[in-house]
């Protein structure tokens, strides 16, 4: 039987056969360099160069740290849907506020969980309620920390709505008078800034008038000027125990589809005396932040809300994202859009990243 042989030249040179060609070189090595005058990658080459040309820079002093204050003492109850966020008694809130100041945070935003609720939200203006008590205690313990207080009735009403109900509807003007009483009680406790979050018509002008008449003309107003009826508030309602017992908040919070309406809302609040205007939520509304900042000319705040925070936490716990990078990327995006002030539950964590610790 004969055996068919494969020619030697198929595998390599035979004696006296042709010499094989040299291995092919990468195309880039053989091609001439591109004649480019502009090479954007030059400014991305090293960490030092990237830092030198960075356009948007975060700093800890632009963060506001929300705190949920409850009754009692020694209370530190973690919110199940918001890992790392706690319901704090006044003594614990003071400790948390002091620790935040040590991290470089300039201000806290206080929400209250009263011991009792009623139809009119009367605990909102109780001088001994958690927000008022915490304001006094924090200003005494950490005098240079800004204390901002949320002004709304949803945490204080038995039905969980943001105002007084008349025939099942929120009565705008009567609610505003309750909000005025709450804002005055916060100012009397030492608040630096009051932050009405209710979205009632005319409340900024009425609160400004009342503060001035009561001798609190130095107390600033940070208005939740464009607050959307968002799906991203769910975890907050657990933290603040403020879920409505029935219905929803579409009659006063804004339709997520609208931008021009947000600009009208902001302009009204500017005209009524707001010192700072806010867009809430933040990340889904970057376009609104940009337009509000350009139009108003006022310091502009954005609230990275509970759902935004909870989603990042959940994804990180499942190993799906790099949490520190995602945290800083989202905060950078909010600032890049135009927010001068960012309210975020990540305030302390972000401040530590910026400090390099």
C-alpha positions, 0 to 999 in steps of 0.5 A: 500500500502506498502512503500519500505524503504531504509536500514538505513545503506545506510545513517548512523549507525543504533542503534547497527550497524557498525561504519563507517570508518573515511574520507579518507585522501589525499594521500600525507598526508599518503605517505612517503616523496620522498627521493630526493637529488635535489629539484629544487623548493627549489630555486623558493620558495620565491621572494628573492630566485628567485632573488638570483639565476636569470641567466639573469638580465635586466638593463636600461643601456642596452636599446636604445630608438628610436626617430622619429624627424620631422621638425617644433617646438612643434610637438608631433604627436602620431603614430596611429599603435604604441601607446606611440610613437611620431613624435617629432620636435627637441625641443620635441625630446630634452625633450623626450631624457632628460626624457629618461636619467632621467629614466636611459636610456643611449642612443637614436637612431634617425630617421629623417622625412625631410621636402622634399624628392627627388630621391637621398635622399639628405636631408640625409646629409643636415646639417640642417635636423632633425637628424643633428639638433636633434643631436646637440641639444641633445648633448648640453642639455644632454651631457652624453646621447649617440646619435646614428643615423640611416644611410639609404636613405629610409626616404629621397627618394621620392620612399621610397627605401634604395638607388639610383635607376638605371633602377629600381634596387638599385645601390649598390656602388653609394648608399654607397657613399650617405650613407658615406655623411650621416654618415659624416654629423651625425658625424659632428653634434656630433653623438657618433655612426652611425648605417647603416641600408641599407644592402648595400654591403661594406658600413661599410668599406667605412664609416669607411674609410671616418670617419677616414679620416675626423678626426672622428676616435672616432665615432663608427659604429653599423652595422645592420649586419643581417637585415631581410626582415620582416613582422614586420616593418609595423608600423615603415614605418608609423612612419618614412614615409618610405614605398616603393612606389613600390616593396619591399626590398628583393633584399638587406634585408635578407631572413628570412629562412637563418642563415648561410647567417647572419653569413657571413654578420656579419663576413664581417661587423666585418672585415670591422670595425664594432664596434657593430653588430645588428640583426633585428628583435629580438624576431623571430630571437633569434637563430640568436642573439645567433649564432651571439654573439657566433661567433662575440665576439663583443657587439651584439645589437638586435632591438625589432621592431615596429611590435613586440611592436605594437602586445603587445600594441594591445593585452594589449588594448584588455585585452588579456595579462598583458602588463608589464609582457609580455614586461619584458618577451620578453626583458629578452628573447632577452637578454638571447639569447645573446643581450648586447644592446636592441633597444626598444620602451619600453625602458622608460617603462621597465626602470621604471619597473626595478626601481620599479616606 
